[in-house]
Amino acid sequence: MTDTTRTNSLLTHLECPKTSETFDADSLQNLSRVGAPLLARYDLDKCTLRREDLSGGPSSLWRYAQLLPIRSYDSVADLGEGWTPLLPVERLRARLNMPHLYVKDESVNPTGSFKARGMAVAVAKAYELGAKELAVGTAGNAGSALAAYAAALGLVAHVAMPDDTPRAFSAECQALGADLALVKGLITDANAHVQIGIRERGWFDMATLREPYRLEGKKTMGYELAEQLNGELPDVILYPTGGGTGLIGMWKAFDEMERIGWIGNKRPRMVSVQSAGCAPIVKAYEEGNDHAEMWQNAATSASGLRVPRAIGDFLILDAVRKSGGTAIAVTEDQIHAAWGEIASHTGLMVAPEGAATLAALHDLLASGDIGRNERVVLFNTGSGLKYIEAWYRES
Ligand SMILES: Cc1ncc(COP(=O)(O)O)c(C=O)c1O
């Protein structure tokens, strides 16, 4: 008899990208012995997922369950995460004279952002491996997503966020039943705050790239692009970068997709977009460094980009460089102008992080780094409805 609860996940082990040391994928893990994020590895030779056969699959990221780490559907709370639209944005195309421009609209995810992808997978895996209390320091959206999946599975979520995060995020976390702390400072301070519970009470650390499976949820954006573009990939992807999980995840997905025969060796140019008020990756990219220094006095209305130090900095920089892409900072005024421009020409009330990608596109068109005939995807990573204070520039 076939067991219908089995996902047939091909997960085999975890690997440190710095030393190649391997780790057990079926016990709770955080960083590698040298403090690097762990990457999930699969027995890709056994993959039976064919892109052409997926049309009847679930309308969520669970259509790729074989290439995700969960062993049993009993561990999954499917709130409809992933399989978001790739929109041809006709009026924005006409305005920019870019006939092959798209917006990947992540705002339709549960809790209104792409963070749902990572947390859907990471919370399911933590549940499967027996964790009971999960903790995260967040810029906002990751906290909401953790709170939602913890609520759906009956786990405890401990969320800490900067006290000046737009109020919609704290309201949402409270309503979802999370234990919420508002802390002075930035996401780095919020992460430091939950470390006490992690050390002393055994909470499991769910911070960006400090556990291996949020990355796996985020990588599904790469799989979706290949499916939605019928086996091709864009020429350029503009991604608003804080901790960089989505960019690193898509880059990983491209390698996996090549191994399973979905795509060839051509890759999109990956563009990491940051705010001039917090641009550690851009600075490291411009200075030719492999790691980024801590950014001092980080400030931006795009709160998801207010990440002064990213633990996966070397993975972001590696993907950007190998892809032939770039890293670019845009000003707060540019973000605000692009916010109204993208919304009023697409019908999408995007998050300011998403608006930043349009601001960057303007600059890269002007410099000639992007051609108007290229196939370009802007990532709108979340809903602007949570950032009302930022729209009115009240904070
Ligand atoms: C809406 C939004 N966009 C982008 C980001 C940055 O994402 P990442 O940490 O994957 O770089 C965040 C992170 O909080 C976010 O909430």
The ligand as a Tripos MOL2 file, in Angstrom:
@<TRIPOS>MOLECULE
LIG
   16    16     1     0     0
SMALL
NO_CHARGES

@<TRIPOS>ATOM
      1 C1          9.1590   42.7820    2.0670 C.3       1 LIG1
      2 C2         10.5810   42.3440    2.2260 C.ar      1 LIG1
      3 N1         11.3890   42.4000    1.1640 N.ar      1 LIG1
      4 C3         12.6820   42.0170    1.2340 C.ar      1 LIG1
      5 C4         13.2440   41.5740    2.4200 C.ar      1 LIG1
      6 C5         14.6660   41.1110    2.4380 C.3       1 LIG1
      7 O1         14.6660   39.7220    2.3050 O.3       1 LIG1
      8 P1         15.9540   38.8180    2.4480 P.3       1 LIG1
      9 O2         16.2540   38.7780    3.9180 O.co2     1 LIG1
     10 O3         15.6090   37.5070    1.8740 O.co2     1 LIG1
     11 O4         17.0460   39.4910    1.6900 O.co2     1 LIG1
     12 C6         12.4430   41.4780    3.5700 C.ar      1 LIG1
     13 C7         12.9880   41.0050    4.8360 C.2       1 LIG1
     14 O5         12.4700   41.2410    5.9080 O.2       1 LIG1
     15 C8         11.0670   41.8690    3.4590 C.ar      1 LIG1
     16 O6         10.2560   41.7940    4.5210 O.3       1 LIG1
@<TRIPOS>BOND
     1     1     2 1
     2     2     3 ar
     3     2    15 ar
     4     3     4 ar
     5     4     5 ar
     6     5     6 1
     7     5    12 ar
     8     6     7 1
     9     7     8 1
    10     8     9 2
    11     8    10 1
    12     8    11 1
    13    12    13 1
    14    12    15 ar
    15    13    14 2
    16    15    16 1
@<TRIPOS>SUBSTRUCTURE
     1 LIG1         1 GROUP 0 **** ****
